[in-house]
Amino acid sequence: MLGILLVHEGAGASEKSPMSCLRTGLGTAVSRMVLVYDRDPIFSAVVPFVLFVVLPGAAALNALLGGSPMLIVCYGLIVLSIFAHLFLAERSSMETVRALLSAAAAPFSLVIVPYYAVWSLSEHQMHSLPAQAALSGVLISIILYAGSAGLWSLLRAGGGAAWSTGTERFLAPFLFALPFGYVLFWFMLLIVAMTVGETVAGAYRDWPTLLIFVCSIGVVFVAFNMLACARPLTMSVPAKWTRAVVAMALGATALLYGMWL
């Protein structure tokens, strides 16, 4: 499909072609959800709401109902580190301690806690009914997105001036695709269970398959995005057709590999 769209665009080089619309849509989605999510009116509210309202509330409720207190303990330690940071703010001799507290609180609150929640909830998914797993997978994917956005913030802040455009071009689409790959995994298992049987679907319901599938979706989307987002008006004619041939070759290889399996 991508190869055909690229051939069509390369032949006409029109800025209003379907490929141009797809490129604009992908660029806008990746930018709003990952690159500048903290300045977006929707996602800048979604991420902190999930990280600092939904997850602490769910952790407290889970602990009260007799579940694992791990999450609520993590949030308690984060809160204590914030109070300690405020208490030591006026003491110049404690600058190193404040830096250590910040360095510990930021990864825990932005990345470790949401990813741990995804792991814990996915453990329950492995033993749920296919329809239930598919529906709850949509909610879990929101937590996964919040954790990926937090990871992006940490990596971007730590990169500084050394942050390269190539790294950004790979990492942002990869993180963008992870929640969609997670949802797709559970819905595909539901389709397999409905068409072939629960026994066959259950054979693929494990952590290695989930991780390989979700990460593969991320890598495939990165390749798709790189081929799609190069603008044809700034490219030579051979480069246009080479890009289309590469897209078709990748698609044919994937199709043949799937048929061989």
N, C-alpha and C positions, 0 to 999 in steps of 0.2 A: 504494500500500500504506500509506504513512504517513498519507495523507488519510483512508482508511477507518478506520485505528486511532484517529486523532484524533476522528473522528465518533463512533465507538463509545465512546470514553472521555468525550467531551463530553456524550453523552446520559446516561451513567450516573454519571460522575464518581466512579468507584470506584478506590480506591487499589490494588486487586488486579487491575486490567485488564491485558491484554497490553501496552498502551502504557506502563503504569506499570512493568512488568517490563523492557521495552526501555529505558526511561529510566534505570532503576536500573543496568542492565547497562552502558549506554554511559557513564554518569557514573563508575561504578567503574573501567571500563577506561581511560578518559582520565586519571582521577586517578592510578591506580596506575602507568601507563606513562609519563606526562608530568608531571603537576602535582606529585606527591610521589614520583617514582620513587626519589629518593635515600633515602627512608624505607621503601620497600617491601622485604620480605625477599628477593624474587626479582630484581627489576629493579635494585635497588641493587648487586647482585653482577654482573649480566649486563653492565651498561654499562662499569664499569672493567675487567672481564675482557676484553671485546672491545677496548677502547681501549688497554690497557696490557699485555696478554698476547698475545692473538690477532694483532692487527695488527703489533706489533714482531716477533713470531716469523715471521709470514708475510713481512714485509718482509726479514728477514735471510735466510730460505730463498730468496726470489726473487732477492736479490742474489747469493747463492752459486751459484745456477743460471744466472747470466748475465743476469738481468733488470735492469730499471731500478733504480738504487740510490737513487732519489729519496726513498722512504719511510724507508729506514734512515738516510739523511743527516739527514732531518727529526728522527727520533727521537734521533739522536746530538746534534743541536743542542739539543734539549729537555733532554736529560740534562746537557749542559754548562751550560745556563742554570740548572738546579737546583743544581748544585755551586757555580757562581759566586754564586748567591743565598745559599747556606749560608755560603760563605766570607766574604761581605760583611755577614752578618747582624749582627755586633757593631759595625759601623762606622756611626755615625749620619750621617757625611758622605756616605755612599753610598746614602742612602734613595731618591733619585731613580733611581739605577741599578737598585736592587732593584725599584722599581715598574715600570720599563721592561722588565726581564727577566720579571717576572710577567705584565705586559700582553702580552708576545709569546708566552710559553710556553703560557698558558691557551688562547687561540684556536687555536694550532697543534695542541696535543694533543687538545682537545675537539671541534674543528669542522673545521679545514682538512685535517688528516691523514685522518680517516675519510671526508670527502667526496671527497678526492682518490682514496682507495682505491676508493670507489664508482664514480667516473668512470673510473678505469683498468680496473677489472674489467668495467664496462659496455661499454667499448670492445671487449673480447674477446667479450662477449655478442652484439654486433652481427654477428659472423661465426661464431657457434656454431650447432650443430644446434638446432632448435626445442625438442626434449625436453631437451637438455642445458642450454639457456638457461633453461628454466622451472625446472628443479631447482636449478641454481646461483643463480638469482634469489632463491630463498628464503634462501640463506646470505648473499647480498649485502644483502638487505633488513635483516638483523640489524645489519650494519655501518651501514646508513643510519639505522636506529633509534638506534644508539649515538651517531652524529653529531648527530641531531636532539635527543636528550636533552642532549648537551653544549651545543648551541646554546641550548636552553631555559635551561640553568643560567647561561650567560653573559648572556643577555638579562634574565633575572629578577634576577641579581645587579646588573647595570648599571642596571636600572629604578628600584630603590629605592622610595621613597615615591611617586614619580610613576607607578609601574606601575598601570595602570587595569584594572578588572575587564573592560571591553570588549575591551581588547587580549588579556587572558588568555583570554577566552571565544572569541576567534577563533583565536589562535595555537596554543593547546594542542590543540584538535581537528585543526587543519591539520597540525601536526607528527605527531600520532598516526596520521593517515591515509596519510602519505607512504609508509611501508614496505609497507602493504597495497596501495596503488596500484601500487607498483613490481612486486610479485609478480603482481598481476592483469594487468599489461601483458604480461608474458612468457607467462603461461598463456593469455591471449586470443590472442596470436600463435600459440601452439601449436595452439589450437583452429582458427584460421583455416587454418594450414598443413595440418592433418589433414582439414578439410572442403572447402576451396576449392583449396588448393595452396600450395606453398612460394613460388612466384613472387609470388602476391598478398601473402602474409605478409611476404616480403622487401621489398615496396614500402613497408611501414609500419615497417620496422626501421631507424630513424634517430633522431638526437638530438632534433630538433624534435618529432617525434611522441611520443617517450618523455617529454620534459619537459612538453609540453602535457597529455598523458594523466595523468601523476602529479599535477601541480599541480591539474588539473581535479578529480581524485578528492578532493584535499584541500579544495578550495572547496565541492564538492558535500556532503562530509561535514560541513563547518562549517554550511552551510545546513540540512542534515538535523538536525544536533544542536541548532541554535537553535530550530527548529520543534518538535522532540520534547521538549526539556528544560524548557519552560515548564510549570509545574504548573497543572492546570486548576482546582483548588480555590481558588486565589488569583486566578483570572481571572473577568471578567464573562462573561455568556452570549454577547454579540456577539463578544467577543475569541476565545472558544473556536471559534465557527463560522468566523470570519475566518481563524484559523490553519489550520483544516481545508481551507477553500477555497483558500488560498494554496498549501498542499501539493499539492492535486489539480491546480491550475493549472500549477504547476511541472512536475509529472509529465506532464501532457498536452502541455505545450510541448516537453519533452524527447522524448516519444514521436513527436510530429508532426515534429519536426526530424530525428530519426533516420530516419523513413520518407521524408522529403523527400530526404535524402542518398542 
